[in-house]
Amino acid sequence: MKEITVKELKQMMDENEDFQLIDVREPNEYEVSQIGGELIPLATVPDNVSKIARDKKVIVQCRSGKRSANAIQFLEQQHKFDNLYNLVGGILAWSDEIDPNVQKY
């Protein structure tokens, strides 16, 4: 599984790279803190495959990196995606390394 660090993601954002950011947490978690990802909760990923880009990098994130890894594993195995990157450490790492104003929970 390909991975990306929060610092690499921040650089991509700062350079206005063309990518998709998917947040696989639950809506109540998304309300607490988010970094601009499109909300597709993990349980709904199978029903939303068509919303996930195949023609550019897709970064998948959650709170710590576990659920996003599960989403990527499903998408790679069942739908043959090859452009997915797991955000190492998720929103917790973003809060620690990039923006302490992003609330941890």
C-alpha positions as CSV (number, residue, x, y, z in Angstrom):
1,M,0.0,0.0,0.0
2,K,1.3,3.4,-1.0
3,E,1.5,6.0,1.8
4,I,1.9,9.7,2.1
5,T,2.9,11.8,5.1
6,V,1.0,14.8,6.4
7,K,4.0,17.0,5.4
8,E,3.9,15.7,1.8
9,L,0.1,16.3,1.7
10,K,0.6,19.8,3.0
11,Q,3.1,20.5,0.3
12,M,0.7,19.1,-2.3
13,M,-1.9,21.5,-1.0
14,D,0.4,24.4,-0.9
15,E,1.5,23.8,-4.5
16,N,-2.1,23.4,-5.7
17,E,-1.5,19.9,-7.1
18,D,-4.5,18.1,-8.6
19,F,-5.5,15.4,-6.3
20,Q,-8.6,14.1,-4.5
21,L,-8.7,13.9,-0.7
22,I,-11.2,11.4,0.7
23,D,-12.1,11.3,4.4
24,V,-13.5,7.9,5.5
25,R,-14.5,8.9,9.1
26,E,-18.1,9.2,10.3
27,P,-20.1,12.4,10.0
28,N,-19.9,13.2,13.7
29,E,-16.0,12.9,13.5
30,Y,-15.9,15.1,10.4
31,E,-17.9,17.8,12.3
32,V,-15.2,17.9,15.1
33,S,-12.3,18.3,12.8
34,Q,-11.5,18.0,9.1
35,I,-8.8,19.1,6.6
36,G,-10.9,19.6,3.5
37,G,-11.5,16.0,2.4
38,E,-14.6,14.7,0.8
39,L,-16.6,12.7,3.3
40,I,-17.3,9.1,2.3
41,P,-17.6,7.1,5.5
42,L,-15.9,3.7,5.4
43,A,-19.2,1.7,5.5
44,T,-20.4,3.7,2.4
45,V,-17.2,3.3,0.3
46,P,-18.6,0.3,-1.7
47,D,-21.7,2.4,-2.7
48,N,-19.5,5.4,-3.7
49,V,-16.8,3.9,-5.8
50,S,-17.9,6.1,-8.7
51,K,-17.0,9.2,-6.7
52,I,-13.4,8.2,-6.4
53,A,-11.0,9.5,-9.1
54,R,-8.9,7.1,-11.2
55,D,-7.1,9.7,-13.2
56,K,-5.2,11.4,-10.4
57,K,-3.7,10.8,-7.0
58,V,-6.3,10.0,-4.3
59,I,-5.3,10.5,-0.7
60,V,-7.5,8.6,1.8
61,Q,-7.5,9.7,5.4
62,C,-9.2,8.9,8.7
63,R,-8.4,9.6,12.3
64,S,-5.2,7.5,12.6
65,G,-4.7,5.7,9.3
66,K,-6.3,2.4,10.0
67,R,-9.8,2.9,8.4
68,S,-8.2,4.6,5.4
69,A,-5.9,1.6,5.0
70,N,-9.0,-0.7,5.1
71,A,-10.7,1.4,2.4
72,I,-7.7,1.3,0.2
73,Q,-7.3,-2.4,0.6
74,F,-10.9,-2.9,-0.5
75,L,-10.7,-0.5,-3.4
76,E,-7.4,-2.0,-4.7
77,Q,-8.6,-5.6,-4.4
78,Q,-12.2,-5.3,-5.5
79,H,-12.0,-2.4,-7.9
80,K,-8.4,-2.5,-9.1
81,F,-7.5,1.1,-8.1
82,D,-3.7,1.8,-8.4
83,N,-3.7,5.6,-7.5
84,L,-4.5,5.5,-3.8
85,Y,-2.3,6.7,-0.9
86,N,-2.9,6.3,2.8
87,L,-2.4,9.3,4.9
88,V,0.0,8.1,7.6
89,G,-1.3,9.0,11.1
90,G,-4.4,10.6,9.8
91,I,-6.0,13.6,11.4
92,L,-4.0,13.0,14.6
93,A,-0.7,13.4,12.7
94,W,-2.1,16.5,10.9
95,S,-2.8,18.1,14.3
96,D,0.6,17.2,15.7
97,E,2.7,18.1,12.7
98,I,0.9,20.7,10.6
99,D,-2.0,22.5,12.4
100,P,-2.5,22.2,16.2
101,N,-5.8,24.0,15.7
102,V,-7.2,20.9,14.1
103,Q,-9.0,19.3,17.1
104,K,-7.9,15.8,18.2
105,Y,-10.5,13.5,19.7
